Amino acid sequence: LAQANHVLTVPESAIEFQGSDTYVYVIKGEGEKKTYKRTKVTTGLSDGINIEIKSGITAKDKVRGPKKVADTDSSENK
């Protein structure tokens, strides 16, 4: 089994997959000035819960968790 020690990881649910690319949303600012910057990352090993980030963000970056979808949202309306 492959294993990586002392690496940067984020919850796999925070990753957005688009084709062969992977992204996270980095939190910028605070309070009313809080924004989210979509940032391309290179991923590595995953244990199904957390996934290794090889490049794109640093340990100092704060990453938004998974997007919550309201019950009223529907793919038919998109």
Chimera marker file (.cmm) of the C-alpha trace (Angstrom):
<marker_set name="trace">
<marker id="1" x="0.000" y="0.000" z="0.000" r="1" g="1" b="0" radius="0.5"/>
<marker id="2" x="1.195" y="3.494" z="-0.834" r="1" g="1" b="0" radius="0.5"/>
<marker id="3" x="1.591" y="5.846" z="2.100" r="1" g="1" b="0" radius="0.5"/>
<marker id="4" x="2.506" y="9.526" z="2.383" r="1" g="1" b="0" radius="0.5"/>
<marker id="5" x="3.686" y="11.092" z="5.635" r="1" g="1" b="0" radius="0.5"/>
<marker id="6" x="3.949" y="14.783" z="6.562" r="1" g="1" b="0" radius="0.5"/>
<marker id="7" x="2.019" y="16.034" z="3.542" r="1" g="1" b="0" radius="0.5"/>
<marker id="8" x="-0.668" y="18.684" z="3.094" r="1" g="1" b="0" radius="0.5"/>
<marker id="9" x="-4.163" y="17.169" z="2.969" r="1" g="1" b="0" radius="0.5"/>
<marker id="10" x="-7.726" y="18.460" z="2.720" r="1" g="1" b="0" radius="0.5"/>
<marker id="11" x="-11.019" y="16.613" z="3.074" r="1" g="1" b="0" radius="0.5"/>
<marker id="12" x="-11.771" y="14.914" z="-0.233" r="1" g="1" b="0" radius="0.5"/>
<marker id="13" x="-15.263" y="16.445" z="-0.072" r="1" g="1" b="0" radius="0.5"/>
<marker id="14" x="-13.652" y="19.913" z="-0.440" r="1" g="1" b="0" radius="0.5"/>
<marker id="15" x="-12.271" y="18.970" z="-3.869" r="1" g="1" b="0" radius="0.5"/>
<marker id="16" x="-14.138" y="19.946" z="-7.026" r="1" g="1" b="0" radius="0.5"/>
<marker id="17" x="-13.441" y="17.674" z="-9.984" r="1" g="1" b="0" radius="0.5"/>
<marker id="18" x="-13.821" y="19.073" z="-13.499" r="1" g="1" b="0" radius="0.5"/>
<marker id="19" x="-12.598" y="16.774" z="-16.233" r="1" g="1" b="0" radius="0.5"/>
<marker id="20" x="-9.018" y="15.856" z="-15.358" r="1" g="1" b="0" radius="0.5"/>
<marker id="21" x="-8.541" y="19.022" z="-13.250" r="1" g="1" b="0" radius="0.5"/>
<marker id="22" x="-9.072" y="19.433" z="-9.512" r="1" g="1" b="0" radius="0.5"/>
<marker id="23" x="-9.924" y="22.620" z="-7.627" r="1" g="1" b="0" radius="0.5"/>
<marker id="24" x="-10.503" y="23.883" z="-4.098" r="1" g="1" b="0" radius="0.5"/>
<marker id="25" x="-12.028" y="27.156" z="-2.933" r="1" g="1" b="0" radius="0.5"/>
<marker id="26" x="-9.561" y="29.168" z="-0.838" r="1" g="1" b="0" radius="0.5"/>
<marker id="27" x="-11.134" y="31.547" z="1.685" r="1" g="1" b="0" radius="0.5"/>
<marker id="28" x="-9.930" y="35.141" z="1.311" r="1" g="1" b="0" radius="0.5"/>
<marker id="29" x="-10.783" y="37.879" z="3.825" r="1" g="1" b="0" radius="0.5"/>
<marker id="30" x="-13.162" y="37.735" z="6.765" r="1" g="1" b="0" radius="0.5"/>
<marker id="31" x="-16.705" y="38.693" z="7.687" r="1" g="1" b="0" radius="0.5"/>
<marker id="32" x="-18.538" y="40.680" z="5.017" r="1" g="1" b="0" radius="0.5"/>
<marker id="33" x="-15.342" y="40.838" z="2.934" r="1" g="1" b="0" radius="0.5"/>
<marker id="34" x="-15.008" y="37.047" z="2.793" r="1" g="1" b="0" radius="0.5"/>
<marker id="35" x="-14.644" y="35.692" z="-0.733" r="1" g="1" b="0" radius="0.5"/>
<marker id="36" x="-13.754" y="32.315" z="-2.204" r="1" g="1" b="0" radius="0.5"/>
<marker id="37" x="-11.054" y="31.949" z="-4.841" r="1" g="1" b="0" radius="0.5"/>
<marker id="38" x="-11.302" y="28.845" z="-7.038" r="1" g="1" b="0" radius="0.5"/>
<marker id="39" x="-7.773" y="27.464" z="-7.117" r="1" g="1" b="0" radius="0.5"/>
<marker id="40" x="-6.430" y="24.634" z="-9.259" r="1" g="1" b="0" radius="0.5"/>
<marker id="41" x="-4.541" y="22.024" z="-7.249" r="1" g="1" b="0" radius="0.5"/>
<marker id="42" x="-2.532" y="18.925" z="-8.003" r="1" g="1" b="0" radius="0.5"/>
<marker id="43" x="-3.644" y="15.993" z="-5.877" r="1" g="1" b="0" radius="0.5"/>
<marker id="44" x="-1.880" y="12.839" z="-4.791" r="1" g="1" b="0" radius="0.5"/>
<marker id="45" x="-2.846" y="9.927" z="-2.590" r="1" g="1" b="0" radius="0.5"/>
<marker id="46" x="-6.304" y="9.626" z="-1.066" r="1" g="1" b="0" radius="0.5"/>
<marker id="47" x="-7.582" y="7.432" z="1.733" r="1" g="1" b="0" radius="0.5"/>
<marker id="48" x="-11.196" y="8.072" z="0.733" r="1" g="1" b="0" radius="0.5"/>
<marker id="49" x="-11.580" y="10.746" z="3.413" r="1" g="1" b="0" radius="0.5"/>
<marker id="50" x="-8.582" y="13.047" z="2.966" r="1" g="1" b="0" radius="0.5"/>
<marker id="51" x="-6.599" y="13.735" z="-0.183" r="1" g="1" b="0" radius="0.5"/>
<marker id="52" x="-2.994" y="14.854" z="-0.542" r="1" g="1" b="0" radius="0.5"/>
<marker id="53" x="-2.373" y="18.277" z="-2.109" r="1" g="1" b="0" radius="0.5"/>
<marker id="54" x="0.934" y="18.298" z="-3.995" r="1" g="1" b="0" radius="0.5"/>
<marker id="55" x="0.709" y="21.874" z="-5.322" r="1" g="1" b="0" radius="0.5"/>
<marker id="56" x="-1.600" y="24.857" z="-5.708" r="1" g="1" b="0" radius="0.5"/>
<marker id="57" x="-2.124" y="25.845" z="-2.065" r="1" g="1" b="0" radius="0.5"/>
<marker id="58" x="-0.058" y="26.037" z="1.113" r="1" g="1" b="0" radius="0.5"/>
<marker id="59" x="-0.690" y="24.938" z="4.686" r="1" g="1" b="0" radius="0.5"/>
<marker id="60" x="-1.536" y="28.582" z="5.538" r="1" g="1" b="0" radius="0.5"/>
<marker id="61" x="-4.472" y="28.679" z="3.092" r="1" g="1" b="0" radius="0.5"/>
<marker id="62" x="-7.967" y="28.124" z="4.484" r="1" g="1" b="0" radius="0.5"/>
<marker id="63" x="-10.108" y="25.926" z="2.258" r="1" g="1" b="0" radius="0.5"/>
<marker id="64" x="-13.914" y="25.988" z="2.085" r="1" g="1" b="0" radius="0.5"/>
<marker id="65" x="-15.651" y="22.722" z="2.828" r="1" g="1" b="0" radius="0.5"/>
<marker id="66" x="-18.113" y="21.019" z="0.482" r="1" g="1" b="0" radius="0.5"/>
<marker id="67" x="-20.859" y="23.097" z="-1.136" r="1" g="1" b="0" radius="0.5"/>
<marker id="68" x="-24.192" y="22.590" z="0.551" r="1" g="1" b="0" radius="0.5"/>
<marker id="69" x="-27.172" y="22.203" z="-1.755" r="1" g="1" b="0" radius="0.5"/>
<marker id="70" x="-30.553" y="23.321" z="-0.442" r="1" g="1" b="0" radius="0.5"/>
<marker id="71" x="-33.528" y="20.984" z="-0.723" r="1" g="1" b="0" radius="0.5"/>
<marker id="72" x="-35.155" y="23.488" z="-3.085" r="1" g="1" b="0" radius="0.5"/>
<marker id="73" x="-32.240" y="23.346" z="-5.549" r="1" g="1" b="0" radius="0.5"/>
<marker id="74" x="-32.939" y="21.172" z="-8.549" r="1" g="1" b="0" radius="0.5"/>
<marker id="75" x="-30.762" y="20.159" z="-11.462" r="1" g="1" b="0" radius="0.5"/>
<marker id="76" x="-33.813" y="20.662" z="-13.673" r="1" g="1" b="0" radius="0.5"/>
<marker id="77" x="-33.605" y="24.418" z="-13.054" r="1" g="1" b="0" radius="0.5"/>
<marker id="78" x="-30.005" y="24.734" z="-14.211" r="1" g="1" b="0" radius="0.5"/>
<link id1="1" id2="2" r="1" g="1" b="0" radius="0.2"/>
<link id1="2" id2="3" r="1" g="1" b="0" radius="0.2"/>
<link id1="3" id2="4" r="1" g="1" b="0" radius="0.2"/>
<link id1="4" id2="5" r="1" g="1" b="0" radius="0.2"/>
<link id1="5" id2="6" r="1" g="1" b="0" radius="0.2"/>
<link id1="6" id2="7" r="1" g="1" b="0" radius="0.2"/>
<link id1="7" id2="8" r="1" g="1" b="0" radius="0.2"/>
<link id1="8" id2="9" r="1" g="1" b="0" radius="0.2"/>
<link id1="9" id2="10" r="1" g="1" b="0" radius="0.2"/>
<link id1="10" id2="11" r="1" g="1" b="0" radius="0.2"/>
<link id1="11" id2="12" r="1" g="1" b="0" radius="0.2"/>
<link id1="12" id2="13" r="1" g="1" b="0" radius="0.2"/>
<link id1="13" id2="14" r="1" g="1" b="0" radius="0.2"/>
<link id1="14" id2="15" r="1" g="1" b="0" radius="0.2"/>
<link id1="15" id2="16" r="1" g="1" b="0" radius="0.2"/>
<link id1="16" id2="17" r="1" g="1" b="0" radius="0.2"/>
<link id1="17" id2="18" r="1" g="1" b="0" radius="0.2"/>
<link id1="18" id2="19" r="1" g="1" b="0" radius="0.2"/>
<link id1="19" id2="20" r="1" g="1" b="0" radius="0.2"/>
<link id1="20" id2="21" r="1" g="1" b="0" radius="0.2"/>
<link id1="21" id2="22" r="1" g="1" b="0" radius="0.2"/>
<link id1="22" id2="23" r="1" g="1" b="0" radius="0.2"/>
<link id1="23" id2="24" r="1" g="1" b="0" radius="0.2"/>
<link id1="24" id2="25" r="1" g="1" b="0" radius="0.2"/>
<link id1="25" id2="26" r="1" g="1" b="0" radius="0.2"/>
<link id1="26" id2="27" r="1" g="1" b="0" radius="0.2"/>
<link id1="27" id2="28" r="1" g="1" b="0" radius="0.2"/>
<link id1="28" id2="29" r="1" g="1" b="0" radius="0.2"/>
<link id1="29" id2="30" r="1" g="1" b="0" radius="0.2"/>
<link id1="30" id2="31" r="1" g="1" b="0" radius="0.2"/>
<link id1="31" id2="32" r="1" g="1" b="0" radius="0.2"/>
<link id1="32" id2="33" r="1" g="1" b="0" radius="0.2"/>
<link id1="33" id2="34" r="1" g="1" b="0" radius="0.2"/>
<link id1="34" id2="35" r="1" g="1" b="0" radius="0.2"/>
<link id1="35" id2="36" r="1" g="1" b="0" radius="0.2"/>
<link id1="36" id2="37" r="1" g="1" b="0" radius="0.2"/>
<link id1="37" id2="38" r="1" g="1" b="0" radius="0.2"/>
<link id1="38" id2="39" r="1" g="1" b="0" radius="0.2"/>
<link id1="39" id2="40" r="1" g="1" b="0" radius="0.2"/>
<link id1="40" id2="41" r="1" g="1" b="0" radius="0.2"/>
<link id1="41" id2="42" r="1" g="1" b="0" radius="0.2"/>
<link id1="42" id2="43" r="1" g="1" b="0" radius="0.2"/>
<link id1="43" id2="44" r="1" g="1" b="0" radius="0.2"/>
<link id1="44" id2="45" r="1" g="1" b="0" radius="0.2"/>
<link id1="45" id2="46" r="1" g="1" b="0" radius="0.2"/>
<link id1="46" id2="47" r="1" g="1" b="0" radius="0.2"/>
<link id1="47" id2="48" r="1" g="1" b="0" radius="0.2"/>
<link id1="48" id2="49" r="1" g="1" b="0" radius="0.2"/>
<link id1="49" id2="50" r="1" g="1" b="0" radius="0.2"/>
<link id1="50" id2="51" r="1" g="1" b="0" radius="0.2"/>
<link id1="51" id2="52" r="1" g="1" b="0" radius="0.2"/>
<link id1="52" id2="53" r="1" g="1" b="0" radius="0.2"/>
<link id1="53" id2="54" r="1" g="1" b="0" radius="0.2"/>
<link id1="54" id2="55" r="1" g="1" b="0" radius="0.2"/>
<link id1="55" id2="56" r="1" g="1" b="0" radius="0.2"/>
<link id1="56" id2="57" r="1" g="1" b="0" radius="0.2"/>
<link id1="57" id2="58" r="1" g="1" b="0" radius="0.2"/>
<link id1="58" id2="59" r="1" g="1" b="0" radius="0.2"/>
<link id1="59" id2="60" r="1" g="1" b="0" radius="0.2"/>
<link id1="60" id2="61" r="1" g="1" b="0" radius="0.2"/>
<link id1="61" id2="62" r="1" g="1" b="0" radius="0.2"/>
<link id1="62" id2="63" r="1" g="1" b="0" radius="0.2"/>
<link id1="63" id2="64" r="1" g="1" b="0" radius="0.2"/>
<link id1="64" id2="65" r="1" g="1" b="0" radius="0.2"/>
<link id1="65" id2="66" r="1" g="1" b="0" radius="0.2"/>
<link id1="66" id2="67" r="1" g="1" b="0" radius="0.2"/>
<link id1="67" id2="68" r="1" g="1" b="0" radius="0.2"/>
<link id1="68" id2="69" r="1" g="1" b="0" radius="0.2"/>
<link id1="69" id2="70" r="1" g="1" b="0" radius="0.2"/>
<link id1="70" id2="71" r="1" g="1" b="0" radius="0.2"/>
<link id1="71" id2="72" r="1" g="1" b="0" radius="0.2"/>
<link id1="72" id2="73" r="1" g="1" b="0" radius="0.2"/>
<link id1="73" id2="74" r="1" g="1" b="0" radius="0.2"/>
<link id1="74" id2="75" r="1" g="1" b="0" radius="0.2"/>
<link id1="75" id2="76" r="1" g="1" b="0" radius="0.2"/>
<link id1="76" id2="77" r="1" g="1" b="0" radius="0.2"/>
<link id1="77" id2="78" r="1" g="1" b="0" radius="0.2"/>
</marker_set>
